[in-house]
């Protein structure tokens, strides 16, 4: 495949090189193998269940150790919130009251979401903000027919010359309405939450990955709320931001695997999904890193319960990491015994859920030590898992690689061959769901940071079909941040309650109990 000098210049301007781009095209040509799930991770078979004794032990351990550790909360934040309002954009752009009634439009387009939005309008945190805007335009909202009300309301939310919510970062949208007319954003809720579990020595550090265009908006919001939050929590905040690096963009191709070109002849490159954020995570330095999505927040009354489970996960991390570090020092010593090896084997299989290779028993002691050292000396993540209640997305599975080695992985349904009845059956039997609730240890037993790029399964990428300018194209997403990008970490799954998972994927999710203030 030939590239012009202009193409090469464009590639280099993105901090990429020709070899990387050619490898990406090769992936499109050869395709990506499906993940081979061998069984769903379930209670006591890959997923740990907590009891009161364990909860007390892990919280106590975390509270005892946290001021000796550097803590950080990592929030993969948002670009524009467009997808939150997808059905409303459709409604505002398509509906014509002269052609059909609102009920007819809703039924014809199966828009149950719009019905729910109408019923719950007054409960949205931005309700009064919208009414104030409409009043400034001399629109008397209360006297409008119901059909006109919902259309004018949605239009005021979405129009670029009005509130323009669809083009705002999700983290800065009005999320929760408190008394005294205080409206909080997801960004603000993350700060309050971090004060409860991600602070040590009176300081909470948070890192948000955002669109570069939005940084000033986030900084302005922090400046506005900083004094109140610090007074309310007694915690100081250190906020930092980074952007998805342009070198993580991937080439788009036609359905024939040729570079897809824009109208001006330039090659189209696209952001490569949340897997691109591994570079951002890799650049951070902390002993314990909490990872949580921007839209997974709750109103204040639920925060203590949510914080409790973050402390539990962190306590589990500290306990397992301490043992792993102790055993790694033992493996480095010259006096290791058969009993030591047996204890390490037991820890690896029973507490880290690592399946030891069948070949291991044939190894000499030298190679056994080498094998165990390699298994232990990895980044570690403790992942909260909630019971599956029909949410789309990834889940916990035992996965078999090409050498028949099994490991615990978070797998998206798009990675599974649903045309294979056995694979589909395993997927159907999954009992739990991944809420992106991770506590990560990214340093080794010598206190050195791991290079997280060394622990990626590059075969766990995604190929998706999109359109641009009315033409079909294929896009490549890098292995997801908590999927293939962490495939070779040591992974522990822990059951946590559903209250820890409250994402706002559509605007109507703000009507759910964890986002509403009860008088």
N, C-alpha and C positions, 0 to 999 in steps of 0.2 A: 504494500500500500504506500503510495507516494504522497508526501506532504510538501507543500510549497515553502519557500523561505518565509512567506507571510504567515503560514500556519505555524512554523517552528517558532517564529517570533512571538506569536500569540501564546503558544504552549509555554514558552519560557517566561512570559509575563505573568503566568499563574504559578510560578515557582515549581513547574513541572518539567519533565524532560521527555524526549521522544520515546525512550525505552518504556517509561511508565505508561504512556498513552497507548503504545503498541500492545503492552501486556493487557491493558483494559479491553482493547478491541478483541484480543485473543479470548478473553473471558466470554465476551458476547458470542464469539464463534463456537467455542467448545461447550458453552453452557456451564451452569453451576450444579454440582451434584446435590441431590436432596440430602437433608440430614436423616440419618438412620436411627430413629427412636426405637429402643428395645422394649421400654415399658414406661408408664407414667410414674413419676416420683409420687409416693403416697405416704400417709402417716406411718412412721416407723420403718419405712422403706425408702429413705431419701429425704423425708421431711420430719424434723424434730418437733415434738409436742412439748409445750411448757406446762409446768405445774407450779403451785404456789411456792414450794421450796426453791425450785430453780429460779423463778422470777425474783425472789428475795435475794438469792445468791448473786445473780448477774447484776442486778441494780446496785447492790452493795459494792461489788467489785468495781463497777464503773465509777460510782461516786467517790470511792477511795482513791482511784488512780487518775481521774480526769485532770486534776490540776498539775499532774506531772507529765501530761501529754499535750501535744499540740493538736487541736481539733479544728475541723473545717467542714462547712456544709457546702456541697457542690450542687448547684441547681441548673440543669439544662433548661434554660428559659426559652422565651418564645421569639419567633419572628412575629409577623402580623397574625392577628387572631381571626383571620378570614373564615376558617373552617368552623369556628364556633357559631357562625351566623349563616351557614350555607342555605338552610331552608328559608330564612328571612330574605336573603338576597333574591332567591328564586321568586318569592312572593311579591316583593316590591317591584321587581322587573317584569313579572308576567301577568299579575292580576289586573283585570279590568272590570270594574263593578258594573259597567254598562252591558257587558257580555254575559255575565253569570253571577249568581249569588255567591256569597262567601262560602256557605255550606257546600254548595255544588262544587266550587273550586277545591275545597279541602277534600271532599270525597273522591273527586275525579283524580286528584294527584296523590291520594293516600297520605295526606299531610296531617297525621295525628299530632306531630310536633307543633304545628301551628295552632291547633285547638288548645293544647296545653299552654302554649305561650300566651294566648288570649286570656285564658282563665286565670293565669298567674301573674298577669302584667303588674298589678299593684304591689306584688311581693318582690319585684326585682329591685336591687339596690340603686339603680339609676332611674327609677320611676319618676321621682320628683324633678330630677335633672332634665329629663325629656319633656315633662310638662312645662317646666320653666322656659325651655327653648321654644316650644310651640307657642306659648303665650307671647314671647318676644316677637313672634311672626304673626301675631294677631289671630291665632287659631285657638278657638275656645273648645278645648278638648272635651269637656264634660257634656257639651250640647251636641257633639257629633254623633251620627248613627254608629252603631257598633262596628260595622264594616269599615267605615271611614276612620274610626278610632285606631284600630289595629294597624291599618295601612299607614296612617300619618305617624303613629308611634314608631313603627319599624323603619320608616323612611328617615325620620329624625335621627335614629340611632346610626344609620348606615351611610347616609349621603356624605360625600366628601366635603361638602361645604357646611355640614352640620356637625354631629358628634363623631362621625367617621370611625366608629368602633372597629369595623372590619380591617382597618389599616393601622390600628394601634397594637402595640405589643400586648399579648395576653396578660403578662405580669402586671400591667399598669391599668387594666380595666377595673371598673367598680365591681367588687366581688361580694362584699358583705356590708349590710346596713346596720350600724349600731345605734344605740340611743344617742341623744344630743346631736343628731344629724351628722354623725361621723361615718363616712363611707371608707372602707379599707380596700386596698388592692391585694392581689395574691402576693406581690412583692413585700408589702407590709406584713402580711400574715406569716411569711417565711421568717422575717426578722424576729417577730414575737416568739415563734416556735423555736428558733435557734437559741434564743436566750434560755429556754428551758432545758435543752440537752446538748447543744453544740457550743457551749461557752465554758471556758476554763479561766480561772483567775480574773473573773469579771470582764472577760473579753470574748465576743463571738465573732468569728471570721466566716464570711460567706463569699462564695464566688459564683457569679452568674455568667453563663454563656448567652450572649445576646447578639442581635443584629447591630452592626456598627452604627447604623443610622439612628438607633434608639438610645445610644449611651447617654446623651445629654438629658433625655427624658427621665431615665432612671436616676441619674445623679440629682436632677432637680427634685424628683419625688423623695429621694433619701434626705436631701437637705430640708425639705418641708416637714418630714415626720421624725427626723432623728432625735430632736430634743425631747419630744413627748415619749418616744419609745424608750430612750435611755433613762428618763425619769421613772417611767412606769415599771421597768424591769430591773433597774440597778445594774445594767450591763452596757458596756461600750461596744460599738460595732466597727468592724474593719471590713468594708465592702470592696470587692474587686470585680472586674469584668474582663471577659475576653470574647473574641469572635471566632466563628468557624473559619479556619484558615483556608485561603483560596487554593492552596496546594492540595487540599482534600477534595476539591471538585473533581468530578469524573466526566469523561467524554460521553456525549449522547450519540447514538448511531441510528441509522435508518433500519427498517425491518430486514434489510439485506446486509446489515453489519458494516455499512460504510459511514464515515463521519457525517453526522447530521449538520447541515449548514444553515445559518440564518439567512435572511433576505440579502444581507450585505456580503454574503460569501464566507463569513467567519465561521469557525467551528463552534458548535454549541457545547458548552460545559455546564454541568448542573451540580448543585449541592448534593452531597452523597449521603444524606441521612444522619441520624444521631451517632452513627459509628465514627463520623469525622471528629467527634468531640473527644475521642481518645487522646488526641494530641493536646487538647486543652487540659484534660485531667492529668496527663503525664507531666505537664509543666508545673503542677502544684506540689507543695511539700508540706505534709502534715502526718502525724502518727495515725490519726483516725479521720477518715473522710466519710461523711454521711452524704448519700446521693438520693435526691428526691426531685420529682418533676415540678415545674413551676405551678401547674394547675391543681396539684394535690394538696389542698389546704382545707382547714375547717375554721368555723367561728371559735371564739376564744374559749367557750365553755367546754369544748372537746379537746383542747390542746394538751391538758395534763395527761389524759389517757393516751393520746398519740405519743407524747414525749416519753411516757413510761416504756413503751415498746421500743423506742429508739435506744433508750438506755439499756434495755435488755439485750438487744442485738449487739450493742457496743461491748457489753459485759461478756457476751459469748466470744466475741472477737478477741478481747484481751486474754480470756482464759485459754483459748486454743492457741493463740499466738505465743503466749508465754511458754506453753508446753512444747510447741514446735521449735521455738528458739532454744530451749533447754536441750532438746534432742539433737538439734543441729550442732550445738557445741559438743555434745557427746560424740557425734559422728566424726567430728574434726579431731577428737583426741586419739591417742595411740593405744588407749587401754580399754577399748570397747569390747564388751563380752557378748556371748550368745544371749544371755538374759537381757542385756541392753537392746540388742537387735529385736528380740521377741517383743519387748515392751513397745518399741517404736512401731513394729509391724501392727501390733494391736491398736495403738493410737491412730495410725493412718487408716486402718480399715474400719474401726468401730466409731471413732470420733470425727474423723475427717471424711468418712464415706468414700474413701478411695479404694478402688478394686485393684489389688496387686496382680501383676501379670502372672500367668501360669508358668512362664519361663523362670520366674524369680527363684523358685526352689532349686533350680539347677545351677544357680550362680555360685561362684566362690565368695567368701566373705568380702573380699575386696570389691567385687562388683555389686554385692548386696548393699554395701555401705554407699557406693556411688549411686545406686538406684534409689535408695531411701532418701539420700541427701537431695537428689534432684526432685523427688516428689514433695518433699517438705519445704524446700527453699523456693517458694513461689508467692506471689501476691495472694491474699486471702479476702474473700468477701462473704459476709453473712447476709442472706437475702430473706426478707420477710415474704411469706406467701399467704394469700387469703383464699378461703374456699371459693371455688368457681361458681359464680351466680350468673353466668351467661355473658360476661364481659368479653369483648374481642381482644385479641392480643396474645402475648406469649405465656408459656406455662413451664413448670418444672418437669423434666424428663431425664431418664437414664438414656444416654446416647452411646451408640457403638461406632467406633471409627473404623477405618479401612483395615486396621490390624486386629479388629475385634476387641480392642480395649474399651471398657465402659467408664463413663464419667457422668456426673450430674451437670446438666446444662439448662439454661433458659432458652426455649425454642419458640419461634413464631410459627403460626400455622402456615405461613407462606414458604417456610423452609421444609415442609413435610409434603411428601407425594400423596395427595389425597386420592389419586387414582389407584393406589395400592390398598386393597381392602384391609390388610393387616395393619398398615400404618394408620389408616383412618380409624380403625377400631381402637387402637392405642390412644389416639387423640381424643376420641369420644369418652374414654375411661379416665381421662385426666380429672382429678378432683380439686386441683388448686390452680391459682392464677398469679401471675407476676405483677405486683403493683408498682414496680420500680421503687423498691424500698431497700436500699443497700447500705451496709456499713463496711468500709474497705480498709484493709491494711496494706499499704504499698511500700513498706520498708522491710529489708531483710534482717536477719538476726545480728548483723554487724552494724545496724542503724543506717545502712545505705539504701537509697531509693532504688526500687526496681525500675528498669526500663520497660514500661507496660507494653510497648510495641513488640516485645519479644514473646508475648503470651496470647497472640491473636491467631484464630483459625481463619486464614484468608479464604478458605473454601466456603465460609458461612456468609458470603455476600448475597445480595438480592439483585435480580434483574426484573425491572418493572416496565410496563408499557404506558406511555404518556402521549400527549399531543402538544404540538407547538405550531402556531399559525395554521391550524386546521390539518396538520400532517402528523401521522403516527411516528413515534420514535421509541427506542428502547433506552432506558436509563439504568445506571449501575449504582447501587447503594453499597457502601462499605459494610463489613460485618457490624451489626448493631452494637452499641456501646455495652449493653449488658447481655448481649447474645454472643456472637462470634468474637467480638473484641476482648471478651473476658473468658474465652473458652478454656484456656490453660491455666486459669487461676484455681486455687483450692476453693471449693464452693460448699457452703452449708445453707440448707433451706430450713427455715423455721416458720411454723404456723403462727400467724398474727391475726387479730380480729379485723373484721371488715371496716371498722371505724377508721383504720389507718389508711383506707383507700377511698378517696373522695374526689376523683378527677372532675374537671369541668371541660368536657369535650364539646358539648353544645351549650348554648345559653340556658336551655331549660334545666341543666344540671344545677344551676344556681337556686332552683326551687326546692331542691332536696334538703332534708332536715339538717345535715351537718353544715349547710350554708345559710341557714335561716336563724335569726335571733328570736327566741321564744320570750314573749313578754312575761 
